[in-house]
């Protein structure tokens, strides 16, 4: 999968967990099954996720029926890799929005909200499904760090006709609800700006390669390299390789 995506997602989840290492969880999984009362469920699966550790824990066997993966196969890397490419950026923006929300909550309010939004995902057999993801915090500390969450995926493919993703944060125990939230707009990857070939040229440029070297490495003509360079500078609104390198460092592209 794209390492940049994993890096960006990791930065979000480690931040919501205050970069802490959660202690061992001494609660039986049966207790978490009772959490399902918080969620609308149909054809579903559930698991426990540790944001600061970036690990999925106690994945339920029903993941196989829902997506075709065994609990052992369904790693974080696999999950991010099979989110529909047109939905991945919004998924990350939603997660960043949720992190910002939880960071601003008083510690005693962390358990009083659940989040919900939908996205498309590719099953192991190639089929695409639309999942509703609902999340509640199940482990925190006195500072409000989100250490573990209970996550439910529900198949809503037959229930929703549009591809618009909707984020809502639902208040529990009398707390207010926030419906159809406009997400923060960050984490815009350079992939959305440059073509696959331009990305290859971009990386070689910032590594200090000259046009002739790039042409040889990529087995393309010098004229093609020149065209790519012009397009890269135009799209990124830069005027030199140095400027391009600085922009790449600022944006986390390199």
Secondary structure, DSSP 4 states (H G I P E B T S, - for coil): --HHHHHHHHHHHHHHTTT--PPPP-S-HHHHHGGGGGS--SSEEEEEEETTTTEEES--TTHHHHHS--TTT--HHHHHHHB-HHHHHHHHHHHHHHHHHHHTS-GGGGGGEEEEEEEEEE-TTS-EEEEEEEEEEEEE-TT--EEEEEEEEEE-TTT--S----EEEEE-TT---B-SPPPP-----GGGTS-HHHHHHHHHHHTT--HHHHHHHHT--HHHHHHHHHHHHHHHT-SSHHHHHHHHHHHT--
